[in-house]
Amino acid sequence: TETTYVYTQGMRNTKIRWLALFLACMLNFGEYFCFDNPQALQDAIQDKFNIDNTSFNLLYTGYAVPNVILPFCGGLLIDKIGVRVGCFIFITVTIFGQLIVSLAALSLNFPLIVVGRVIFGIGGDSILVVQAAFIAKWFVRKELSLAMAIALGLSSLGSSLNSIISPIINDWSGTLFAPLFFGCILCMFSWICALILNFLDKKADKEDGLDIRVTQESGSVSLKDFKALKSIFFIILIQILFLDGSFYGFMDNLNSLMIARFGFQATSAGKFISIVYLFSSILAPIFGAIVDRHGKRITIMLVAIAFFIFGHLFVAYLDDTDDRINYWIIAGLLTVGLFYAIYSAVMWPSIALVVEENVLGSAYGIITSAANFMIGVVP
């Protein structure tokens, strides 16, 4: 099947594209919040269920395991049925999974929580594939790095909100159900944003921005399309594999680390962890604009990796202070946040630049599946 895209001066070349970008950012806002629920509530979860770190990390492994395969399948599904239908399917699955997690916490059933995280994961990272496909569609010829950086930055605010709000809700309510169900509500908000975005996208396709001509029977991706993937795509794949594993392995256990080594309480640790995502959210659009204007993606990414290594080593060798808060950790968090800002602006947008549009969903699915394999192993 070959699909020809003919771009005209329509909605995607007006300011409406920025509204579409905001809505795309919100597609996985709830998913980002819920994904890091365990990190923000780590002490409460371990105390409530009397589990060690190995059992606790099942909450992340359970999420990651289905995503070793499913984002690739989700990418194929998107290429087959369209990004709009796939969007609703994946967000609905995350709502259902997070609802199971919430109810299992209310009944103090830890195995069922893990099951809920698996179901949540079935839809979770496939939303990232949908988001990337939407943005590549609306910003196909300009400002792609800026748009992708804004998307990853704003989406990650869900993680920041979780780090701040979830411990507060837990302390106020005295139950794990309340912060977990709040995450379910945010996933419903993402579903509403998907509804509005789908309306805009359908209107742009039909009337203004995109005339789609299908030259053969629509709906399949051939093996020849994957054989056409360039070597640079697989280099990007390997980089994302190790960088995602290192970043999320660090972030997923940071709450417990700050409490055990640097004198933080659960609530204060969550607030400081949000520095990483807040800092990256501010800087990512700046770096995205720089990359769109000047290029130099490889050089900028090498500098970012150097900052990342420094941040890891800084936190690893920082003195333990059980009797007081060690505020020097902020320097390490800012350094990691700087890395994530550059990573968001450079790596993820690069995929759309090196693959053909008819396999874009599948390409993002391959990348996401590989990254989740590493995330499932590292914690």
Secondary structure by P-SEA (a helix, b strand, c coil): cbbbbbbccccccccaaaaaaaaaaacaaaaaaaaaccccaaaaaaaaccccccccaaaaaaaaaaaccaaaaaaaaaaaccaaaaaaaaaaaaaaaaaaaaaaaaaccaaaaaaaaaaaacaaaaaaaaaaaaaaaaacccaaaaaaaaaaaaaaaaaaaaaccaaaaaaaaccaaaaaaaaaaaaaaaaaaaaaaaaaaaaaaccccbbbbbccccccccaaaaaaccaaaaaaaaaaaaaaaaaaaaaaaaaaaaaacccccaaaaaaaaaaaaaaaaacaaaaaaaaacccaaaaaaaaaaaaaaaaaaaaaacccccccccccaaaaaaaaaaaaaaaaacccccccccccccaaaaaaaaaaaaaaaaaaccc
